[in-house]
Amino acid sequence: MQTHQPIGLNLTELKDVTRFLTAIGDPIRLQLLYLLGDQGRRNVGEIAANFRLSRPAISHHLKVLKDAGVLDSEKVGQEVYYRLERDRMVASLRALADAAANFRCDD
């Protein structure tokens, strides 16, 4: 069985794109992105106050987003603050859109 690698993507880039899409594909994580995009930097407690999920569940979702490069965090005292990596997220979405625009379409 032959596997196909997308043109222009090496294995590392493919893993990065997969991680990115998986991270933003979850409805809770998408809501987290909108929240942080709208309200700016927030700690876990401030974020969790907007959801009917436990703090550990929110922390898990934040970790997935951070691992995908969509969020950044900063520890201040006992609290960890998260913020949207907007430029990186926009660049990832733009690269995907550009790739899709170049796909061959057979009518």
C-alpha positions as CSV (number, residue, x, y, z in Angstrom):
1,M,0.0,0.0,0.0
2,Q,1.4,3.3,-1.0
3,T,1.0,6.4,1.2
4,H,0.8,9.8,-0.3
5,Q,2.5,12.9,1.2
6,P,0.8,16.2,0.3
7,I,2.9,18.2,-2.1
8,G,4.9,20.9,-0.3
9,L,4.5,19.4,3.2
10,N,7.2,17.4,4.9
11,L,6.4,15.1,7.7
12,T,7.0,17.7,10.4
13,E,4.8,20.2,8.7
14,L,2.1,17.6,8.2
15,K,2.2,16.8,11.9
16,D,2.0,20.5,12.8
17,V,-1.0,21.0,10.5
18,T,-2.7,17.9,12.0
19,R,-2.1,19.1,15.6
20,F,-3.4,22.6,14.7
21,L,-6.6,21.3,13.1
22,T,-7.2,18.8,15.9
23,A,-6.8,21.5,18.5
24,I,-9.1,24.0,16.9
25,G,-11.6,21.3,15.8
26,D,-13.1,20.8,19.2
27,P,-16.1,22.9,20.1
28,I,-14.9,23.7,23.6
29,R,-11.4,24.7,22.4
30,L,-13.0,26.8,19.7
31,Q,-15.0,28.6,22.3
32,L,-11.8,29.1,24.4
33,L,-10.2,30.7,21.3
34,Y,-13.1,33.1,20.9
35,L,-13.1,34.0,24.6
36,L,-9.4,34.7,24.7
37,G,-9.6,36.6,21.3
38,D,-12.4,38.7,22.7
39,Q,-11.2,39.2,26.3
40,G,-7.4,38.9,26.0
41,R,-5.1,37.3,28.5
42,R,-6.9,35.3,31.2
43,N,-6.0,32.8,33.9
44,V,-7.6,29.4,34.3
45,G,-10.0,30.5,36.9
46,E,-11.2,33.5,34.8
47,I,-11.6,31.2,31.8
48,A,-13.4,28.4,33.7
49,A,-15.9,30.9,35.1
50,N,-17.3,31.1,31.5
51,F,-17.8,27.3,31.2
52,R,-19.7,24.4,32.9
53,L,-16.5,22.4,33.0
54,S,-14.1,21.7,35.8
55,R,-10.8,23.6,36.0
56,P,-8.8,20.4,35.2
57,A,-11.0,20.0,32.1
58,I,-10.3,23.6,31.0
59,S,-6.6,23.1,31.8
60,H,-6.5,20.1,29.5
61,H,-8.1,22.0,26.6
62,L,-5.7,24.9,27.2
63,K,-2.8,22.5,27.1
64,V,-3.9,21.0,23.8
65,L,-4.2,24.5,22.3
66,K,-0.8,25.6,23.7
67,D,0.8,22.4,22.3
68,A,-0.6,23.3,18.9
69,G,0.9,26.7,19.1
70,V,-2.4,28.5,19.2
71,L,-2.0,29.8,22.8
72,D,0.9,31.0,24.8
73,S,1.1,31.0,28.6
74,E,2.9,33.0,31.3
75,K,3.2,32.2,35.0
76,V,2.7,35.1,37.3
77,G,3.0,34.2,40.9
78,Q,0.7,31.2,41.5
79,E,-1.4,31.8,38.4
80,V,-0.8,30.8,34.8
81,Y,-2.2,33.3,32.2
82,Y,-3.1,32.3,28.7
83,R,-3.3,34.4,25.6
84,L,-4.1,33.8,22.0
85,E,-1.2,33.5,19.5
86,R,-3.2,35.4,16.9
87,D,-0.5,36.0,14.4
88,R,0.6,32.3,14.4
89,M,-3.0,31.1,14.2
90,V,-3.8,33.5,11.3
91,A,-0.6,32.3,9.5
92,S,-1.6,28.7,9.9
93,L,-5.1,29.3,8.6
94,R,-3.7,31.4,5.7
95,A,-1.3,28.7,4.7
96,L,-4.1,26.1,4.7
97,A,-6.3,28.4,2.6
98,D,-3.4,29.1,0.2
99,A,-2.8,25.4,-0.2
100,A,-6.5,24.7,-0.8
101,A,-6.7,27.5,-3.4
102,N,-3.9,25.7,-5.3
103,F,-5.6,22.3,-5.3
104,R,-6.5,20.9,-8.7
105,C,-10.2,20.8,-9.3
106,D,-11.4,18.4,-12.0
107,D,-14.9,19.3,-13.2
